[in-house]
Amino acid sequence: MKVCIIGAGCSGITAVKNLVEAGIKDVVCYEQNADVGGNWIFSAQPSHSSVCETTHIISSKTMSEYSDFPMPEDYPDYPSHKQVLDYFRSYAEHFGLYDYIKFNTKVEQVRKNADETWLLTLADGTQDTFDYLMLANGHHSVPRLPNLEGNFTGDFIHSHAYKNNRAYEGKRVLVIGSGNSGCDCAVETSRVAEKVAISIRNPNYIIPKFFLGKPTDTFNKQLQYFPKFLTGILQKITLRIQLGKYEDYGLESPKFAVTKSHPTLNSELLYKIRHGKVHPRKGIQKVAGEKVFFSNGIVEEYDAIIAATGYKIATPFFEKAFVDYSEADRVPLYLRMFHPRHKNLIFIGLVQPQGAVWPLSDAQARLAAKYIKGQFELPENLEQLAEKDSDFIDQEFVKAKRHTIEVHYLPYLKKLQRQLT
């Protein structure tokens, strides 16, 4: 079988590794960049990458590493983007993956042939045909911009283009969104800006990175042995002990369980709020010139807006009528990886976990290798089960575009591992 992988980021390289390890040698991985790492290849200029100068991972190293390739012992609990990229390079070198990856090669178009094979056209016009197509192109490359009423005349960027805080020295800055990128941008710009505010339309849990001196996700791992209802209670109690009430910070307390929304891990934002360096604001009603009108009646002027409003799922090489999840409210895939109508199309890493994606991509890739080798069969009611997967997401998480591919890290990993036994 001839297999193509698009993307050599964290998901693509483990896909190559697991295919080759399973004995599938006719593997080609196309990568538009000059090296492995995908989103973790930092650039000081706006590029495909969304990481900035100060980016560190938000899941701890022991909960993020691949199952058979631990991170170096001298790495901190939360490695920097440079350390993460070095880790991916070491992984690729250790398992001999570079031989299978064609760098500086962009896939321009993908079409499905009548015989169920895939015809890929590259940017230089060359073409090749494959039996299986694995997509590992990531989902943090195409920004989702906010729909603001009016015209803002100050500087406006999406957080994808934010690289450092130097351009915001002495300025009045508004950050839209309280996800991980939004909180990072608010904290970093507050070090140099005259004033920083963060607009939060809907309440969100902002969770410190450490609990009792340990990374928070290692504590949550222990909670897997408790009943679900008790886990939710314990998580809320521990947050109350650590932080008090969110209202003490000028924030609104969420009315849903901690695991109903993608978590924001940040130990500095609440500190900055209580020190008057970041000012919480409600959602935006409209903008006019440099004025921003908030939903609670407050009107303020800003020199710059950073919109940390998430990303669209991008498959630019497909015709929109074939596969397009960019504006979808549901992404029905069996086990979050198998397309219900195209059984030789497999997504690797198209999940938004409450934890790190790399171990999940690793498990997905091992299952994909078994499937291609004929050692794992897809169920006959594939389309029904794919819809059921999306039904589960609708039930488990707050309804939002950011949750269309959300998964609970440990339960989902165990689900994949059951298929591998």
Helices and strands as residue ranges (DSSP letters): E 3-6, H 10-21, E 27-30, G 38-40, H 61-64, H 81-94, G 98-100, E 101-102, E 107-112, E 118-122, E 127-130, E 132-135, E 142-143, E 150-152, E 155-158, G 159-161, G 166-168, E 172-176, H 180-189, E 195-199, E 206-207, E 210-211, E 214-215, H 216-222, G 223-225, H 228-243, G 246-249, G 258-260, E 264-265, H 269-274, E 279-281, E 284-289, E 291-294, E 299-301, E 304-307, E 311-312, E 345-347, E 352-353, H 358-372, H 382-396, G 401-403, E 406-407, H 409-420
